[in-house]
Amino acid sequence: MFPTPIEKRSRPAQLTYQSLLPLALIMWLLPLIAVAVFSVKPAEDFTQGNYWGMPSSFELFNNYGQVFFNSDMPRYMLNSVLITVPTVVGAVALSCLAGFALGIYKFKSNIWIFFMFVAGNFVPFQILMVPVRDLTLDMGLYNTKTGLVLFHIAFQTGFCTLFMRNFIRALPFELIEAARVEGIAEWKIFWYVVIPLMKPAIAALSVLIFTFIWNDYFWAVVLTQGPESQPVTAGITSFNAQFRAAYHLMSAGSIVAALPPVLMFFLMQKHFIAGLTLGAVK
């Protein structure tokens, strides 16, 4: 039913696996390596067609200096922080409340409300592009960080509630019953009993949502324009001039934009992996 572990396969199969794995890894990393190499090339290499050769000169400090000091990249980075952090806080807080209500209380239509949260995750977000953009225009939220934050919170709360509700359902219900017998108010049960037990789930979910929102490009382009509100993923396109693209600066900007989620992953690696596997086994 399950594939045989590679350790139990024949020696030729193990050698084939060990030889193909580095090749697959190199192919997967090749675009990232290309972006890193492009980020240290001078602009003349691209005008002369030297795309894949060695750089004629290493312009590491020059290219990254232009990204940081001669462009709006710091502002785009700040916009990403101001969009991502409130979104993570808002989506996780709402999902904790909704997950507690759906996971603890038994009331009519409980399962149907939960299904609504689940069904929202299966709606292709591309079909929402026109109505969401029109809605932000009508509400005066187009091209604002607030509008992007509110949309991300609304769109991510469904997934977060599914995540939290399933985690809360796995908690020992006897703890909540014992607290109720002692006459503790429901909000105190949530704050002092449930929330401390949810810390691993909150940490894992926060890392996942941070990565999702920081790397978002589609809605950043649809709902914002210009350095006053665009996050860094959309702001990288500002290096495109009218008649040519500054590939060396775009590559350097892409590396800079990728650093915060990569750093977050390495700092919270345990929680990130837990978030991907949480609930897989009981």
C-alpha positions as CSV (number, residue, x, y, z in Angstrom):
1,M,0.0,0.0,0.0
2,F,2.8,2.4,0.9
3,P,6.1,2.7,-1.1
4,T,9.1,0.8,0.3
5,P,11.5,3.0,2.2
6,I,14.7,3.6,0.2
7,E,16.8,2.0,3.0
8,K,15.0,-1.3,2.3
9,R,15.3,-1.1,-1.5
10,S,18.0,-2.9,-3.6
11,R,21.5,-1.5,-3.8
12,P,21.0,-0.4,-7.5
13,A,17.8,1.4,-6.5
14,Q,19.6,3.2,-3.7
15,L,22.5,4.3,-6.0
16,T,20.0,5.6,-8.6
17,Y,18.2,7.5,-5.9
18,Q,21.5,9.0,-4.5
19,S,22.6,10.0,-8.0
20,L,19.3,11.6,-9.1
21,L,18.6,13.5,-5.9
22,P,21.4,16.0,-6.3
23,L,20.4,16.6,-9.9
24,A,16.8,17.2,-8.9
25,L,18.0,19.6,-6.1
26,I,20.2,21.5,-8.6
27,M,17.3,21.8,-11.0
28,W,15.1,23.1,-8.3
29,L,17.7,25.6,-7.1
30,L,18.8,26.8,-10.5
31,P,16.3,29.7,-10.8
32,L,17.3,30.9,-7.3
33,I,21.0,30.6,-8.2
34,A,20.3,32.5,-11.5
35,V,18.7,35.4,-9.6
36,A,21.5,35.5,-7.1
37,V,24.1,35.6,-10.0
38,F,22.1,38.3,-11.8
39,S,22.0,40.4,-8.7
40,V,25.8,40.9,-8.8
41,K,26.1,41.5,-12.5
42,P,26.5,45.0,-14.1
43,A,23.9,46.4,-16.4
44,E,26.2,46.1,-19.3
45,D,26.2,42.3,-19.2
46,F,22.5,42.3,-20.0
47,T,22.8,44.8,-22.9
48,Q,25.6,42.7,-24.3
49,G,23.7,39.4,-24.0
50,N,25.8,37.9,-21.2
51,Y,22.9,36.3,-19.4
52,W,24.3,33.0,-18.3
53,G,28.1,33.6,-18.3
54,M,30.3,34.8,-15.5
55,P,29.8,38.5,-14.5
56,S,32.2,40.8,-16.3
57,S,32.6,42.6,-12.9
58,F,31.1,41.9,-9.5
59,E,28.7,44.8,-8.6
60,L,27.5,43.4,-5.3
61,F,27.8,46.6,-3.3
62,N,26.8,48.8,-6.2
63,N,23.6,46.9,-7.0
64,Y,22.4,46.4,-3.5
65,G,23.4,50.0,-2.6
66,Q,21.2,51.2,-5.4
67,V,18.3,49.0,-4.2
68,F,18.6,50.4,-0.6
69,F,19.6,54.0,-1.1
70,N,18.5,55.0,-4.6
71,S,15.0,53.4,-4.8
72,D,11.8,53.1,-2.8
73,M,12.7,49.6,-1.7
74,P,13.0,50.5,2.1
75,R,9.5,52.0,1.8
76,Y,8.1,48.9,0.1
77,M,9.7,46.8,2.8
78,L,8.1,48.9,5.5
79,N,4.7,48.6,3.7
80,S,5.1,44.8,3.7
81,V,5.7,44.9,7.5
82,L,2.7,47.2,8.1
83,I,0.5,44.9,6.0
84,T,1.7,41.5,7.1
85,V,2.0,42.0,10.9
86,P,-1.6,43.4,11.4
87,T,-3.0,40.7,9.1
88,V,-1.3,37.9,11.1
89,V,-2.5,39.4,14.4
90,G,-6.1,39.9,13.1
91,A,-6.5,36.6,11.3
92,V,-5.1,34.6,14.2
93,A,-7.1,36.4,16.8
94,L,-10.4,36.0,14.9
95,S,-9.7,32.4,14.2
96,C,-9.0,31.7,17.9
97,L,-12.4,33.1,18.8
98,A,-14.3,31.4,16.0
99,G,-12.4,28.1,16.5
100,F,-13.3,28.2,20.2
101,A,-17.0,28.8,19.5
102,L,-17.2,26.1,16.8
103,G,-15.0,23.6,18.7
104,I,-16.5,23.9,22.2
105,Y,-20.1,25.0,21.9
106,K,-22.7,22.6,20.5
107,F,-25.5,24.6,18.9
108,K,-27.8,24.3,15.9
109,S,-26.1,24.9,12.5
110,N,-22.7,24.6,14.1
111,I,-21.5,22.2,11.4
112,W,-23.0,24.3,8.6
113,I,-21.2,27.4,9.8
114,F,-18.0,25.4,9.9
115,F,-18.7,24.1,6.4
116,M,-19.0,27.8,5.3
117,F,-15.5,28.5,6.6
118,V,-14.2,25.4,4.8
119,A,-16.0,26.1,1.6
120,G,-14.5,29.6,1.4
121,N,-11.0,27.9,1.0
122,F,-12.1,26.2,-2.2
123,V,-13.2,29.4,-4.0
124,P,-10.6,30.4,-6.6
125,F,-9.4,33.8,-5.5
126,Q,-8.9,35.0,-9.1
127,I,-12.7,35.1,-9.7
128,L,-12.9,37.6,-6.8
129,M,-10.6,40.1,-8.4
130,V,-13.2,42.4,-10.1
131,P,-15.8,42.5,-7.3
132,V,-13.1,42.9,-4.5
133,R,-11.5,45.8,-6.5
134,D,-14.8,47.4,-7.1
135,L,-15.7,47.1,-3.4
136,T,-12.5,48.7,-2.3
137,L,-13.1,51.6,-4.7
138,D,-16.6,52.1,-3.4
139,M,-15.4,52.0,0.2
140,G,-12.5,54.3,-0.4
141,L,-10.0,51.6,0.5
142,Y,-8.4,51.2,-2.9
143,N,-4.6,51.8,-2.9
144,T,-4.4,51.8,0.9
145,K,-2.6,49.5,3.3
146,T,-5.8,49.3,5.4
147,G,-7.8,47.9,2.5
148,L,-5.2,45.2,1.8
149,V,-5.0,44.3,5.5
150,L,-8.8,44.0,5.8
151,F,-9.0,41.9,2.7
152,H,-6.2,39.5,3.8
153,I,-7.8,39.1,7.2
154,A,-11.2,38.3,5.7
155,F,-9.7,35.9,3.2
156,Q,-7.3,34.1,5.6
157,T,-9.7,33.8,8.5
158,G,-11.5,30.8,6.9
159,F,-8.3,28.7,6.7
160,C,-7.2,29.9,10.1
161,T,-10.6,29.0,11.7
162,L,-10.4,25.5,10.1
163,F,-6.9,25.1,11.6
164,M,-7.9,26.3,15.1
165,R,-11.2,24.6,15.3
166,N,-9.6,21.2,14.6
167,F,-6.9,21.9,17.1
168,I,-9.3,22.9,19.9
169,R,-11.5,19.9,19.2
170,A,-8.5,17.7,20.1
171,L,-8.0,19.3,23.5
172,P,-9.2,17.5,26.6
173,F,-12.8,18.7,27.1
174,E,-12.6,17.6,30.8
175,L,-10.5,20.7,31.5
176,I,-13.3,23.0,30.3
177,E,-15.9,21.0,32.2
178,A,-13.9,21.2,35.4
179,A,-13.5,25.0,34.9
180,R,-17.3,25.3,34.4
181,V,-17.9,23.3,37.6
182,E,-15.8,25.8,39.5
183,G,-18.0,28.6,38.2
184,I,-15.4,30.3,35.9
185,A,-16.8,32.6,33.3
186,E,-16.6,31.4,29.7
187,W,-14.3,34.2,28.6
188,K,-11.9,33.3,31.4
189,I,-12.0,29.7,30.3
190,F,-11.0,30.8,26.8
191,W,-8.3,33.2,28.1
192,Y,-6.8,31.2,31.0
193,V,-7.5,27.6,30.0
194,V,-7.7,27.3,26.2
195,I,-5.3,29.9,25.0
196,P,-2.3,28.6,26.9
197,L,-2.9,25.1,25.4
198,M,-3.2,26.7,21.9
199,K,0.3,28.3,22.0
200,P,1.9,25.7,19.7
201,A,-1.0,26.1,17.1
202,I,-0.9,29.9,17.3
203,A,2.9,29.9,16.7
204,A,2.6,27.5,13.8
205,L,-0.3,29.3,12.2
206,S,1.4,32.7,12.6
207,V,4.5,31.5,10.7
208,L,2.3,30.1,7.9
209,I,0.2,33.2,7.5
210,F,3.2,35.5,7.7
211,T,4.8,33.5,4.8
212,F,1.5,33.6,2.8
213,I,0.9,37.3,3.2
214,W,4.5,38.5,2.8
215,N,4.9,36.5,-0.5
216,D,1.5,37.6,-1.9
217,Y,1.8,39.3,-5.3
218,F,-1.6,38.9,-6.9
219,W,-3.6,41.0,-4.5
220,A,-0.8,43.5,-4.0
221,V,-1.0,44.3,-7.7
222,V,-4.8,44.3,-7.9
223,L,-5.5,46.4,-4.8
224,T,-2.5,48.8,-4.6
225,Q,-0.4,50.9,-6.9
226,G,2.6,53.2,-6.1
227,P,5.1,53.2,-3.2
228,E,2.7,54.7,-0.7
229,S,0.9,51.4,-0.2
230,Q,2.4,48.6,-2.3
231,P,4.3,45.8,-0.6
232,V,7.7,44.7,-1.6
233,T,6.5,41.9,-3.9
234,A,4.8,44.4,-6.2
235,G,7.3,47.1,-5.6
236,I,10.1,45.2,-7.3
237,T,8.4,45.9,-10.7
238,S,9.3,49.6,-10.2
239,F,12.8,48.7,-11.5
240,N,11.3,48.3,-14.9
241,A,12.0,51.4,-16.9
242,Q,9.9,52.6,-19.9
243,F,12.1,51.0,-22.6
244,R,14.2,48.4,-20.7
245,A,14.1,46.4,-17.5
246,A,16.9,46.7,-14.9
247,Y,17.3,43.0,-14.3
248,H,20.3,43.4,-12.1
249,L,18.3,45.6,-9.7
250,M,15.2,43.5,-9.9
251,S,17.3,40.4,-9.0
252,A,18.9,42.3,-6.1
253,G,15.5,43.5,-4.9
254,S,14.1,39.9,-5.1
255,I,16.9,38.7,-2.9
256,V,16.2,41.4,-0.4
257,A,12.4,40.7,-0.5
258,A,13.0,37.0,0.1
259,L,15.2,37.5,3.2
260,P,12.5,38.2,5.9
261,P,10.4,35.0,5.2
262,V,13.6,32.9,4.9
263,L,14.8,34.4,8.2
264,M,11.4,33.7,9.8
265,F,11.5,30.1,8.5
266,F,14.9,29.4,10.1
267,L,14.0,31.1,13.4
268,M,10.6,29.3,13.6
269,Q,11.5,26.1,11.6
270,K,10.1,23.8,14.2
271,H,6.7,25.6,14.3
272,F,6.6,25.9,10.5
273,I,6.9,22.1,10.1
274,A,4.5,21.6,12.9
275,G,2.0,23.8,11.1
276,L,2.2,21.7,7.9
277,T,1.7,18.4,9.9
278,L,-0.6,19.6,12.7
279,G,-3.6,17.3,12.8
280,A,-2.1,14.7,10.5
281,V,-2.1,12.2,13.3
282,K,-4.2,12.0,16.4
